[in-house]
């Protein structure tokens, strides 16, 4: 048997001791990784169901988190998904052979099966007196001590299983994430939306301004792109007659990594025929509030030094008014003939001098406003230049019928009246192609198949995307997106 099955691990003296135990176990006919055993309860269930003098019998399995031997008795703590349970083992109950094997072969980190009866100790702790036990899976390495206090965050991300074993706070965060997604799914279902699945491999990247990941299909000999958004496929379904659809989807964008960005992330996108972006803002507010109400104790949620109030109606401010309010700009400052002066003041002119007024306003918004939008705020009246898939506002053709929701300085949601004029869409795709040819790697491709779908008639439709990862960050008081993604993308280890 090889002493080191993983090239990533430098064996410690304790690792070597555990490997020797494997040899000894097999020499006496004990399998370190036997077939499973049936259980009848979780650790939490044993505690919750306890009644004094009940002597109820259970079969439970869990990882050994603590082990304290006292001559002919031992106390241990085991942990499963539900929580922890103290167990009590006695030599006169188990017999000499089984008790001696416990002392010789069982270590902290091992997974064991136990059966026994519950009782309350003199210290008042609900405990299972073990009548029988079996080792189910041998742990070859010592668990990290006081793992929650480790400064090596990268280890937490790379070995998430250790984080979950050792850090209840982290485990609770991912349980909370699951609840948030479930609440949102139930909310959509209750409002008549159909959950669907669309392709992750696209022949043409589209639905968002982002650089895609590129791959190749050998059998078809064609280039494919990992999905950057499901939008164009979901709208094809609305053309086909599904008036209310949603997809909880994984997206992939070949962009930088930060505390708010991961190359693969989760969103929910939903589309509602015969509604507009005002309805979409109301619905977005309602579904986020439902997620807060059902997964947090109240509608006021702590986030860093702030308290986010989801109970009040979310503010609604136009982009231009937001720049004036938060950027100390006047109407005169933002006139087309004056806006370059403001850009230059904030070191934004070089990248935007040749662009239109809408791009310049958006650049000022991103620099001066985004980080100051702490309480839930819908930003409206986006310039049409930065909204290639949005319908024009009927009262102002230079403005998109669109919103973005910001909370704690982060964009959480984006929604708009979907462009359903195939001629307008074709023209805007052509403008995007020109931008690509001028060096904008994030501009859209021309999607002739999608334009053809629009030619069959997309009803007036409002569409919205909500970032699940960032919403979970808000509701778990977490400042890094890596903390809410079980396996975030990391740079490969150097050998």
Secondary structure, 3 states (H helix, E strand, C coil): CCCCCCCCCCCCHHHHHHHHHHHHHHHCCCCCCCCCCCCCCCHHHHHHCCCCCCCCEEEEEEEEEEEEEECCEEEEEEEECCEEEEEEEEHHHHCHHHHHHHHHHCCCCCEEEEEEEEEECCCCCEEEEEEEEEEEECCCCCCCCCHHHCCCHHHHHHCHHHHHHHCHHHHHHHHHHHHHHHHHHHHHHHCCCEECCCCCEECCCCCCCCCCCEEEECCCCEEEEECCCCHHHHHHHHHCCCCEEEEEEEEECCCCCECCECCEEEEEEEEEECCCHHHHHHHHHHHHHHHHHHHCCCCEEEECCEEEECCCCCEEEEHHHHHHHHHCCCCCCCCCCCHHHHHHHCCCHHHHCCCCHHHHHHHHHHHHCHHHCCCCEEEEEEEHHHCCCECEECCEEEEEEEEEEEECCEEEEEEEEECCCHHHHHHHHHHHHHHHHCCCCCCCCCCHHHHHHHHCCCCCEEEEEEEHHHHHHHHCCCCCHHHCCCCCCCCCCCC
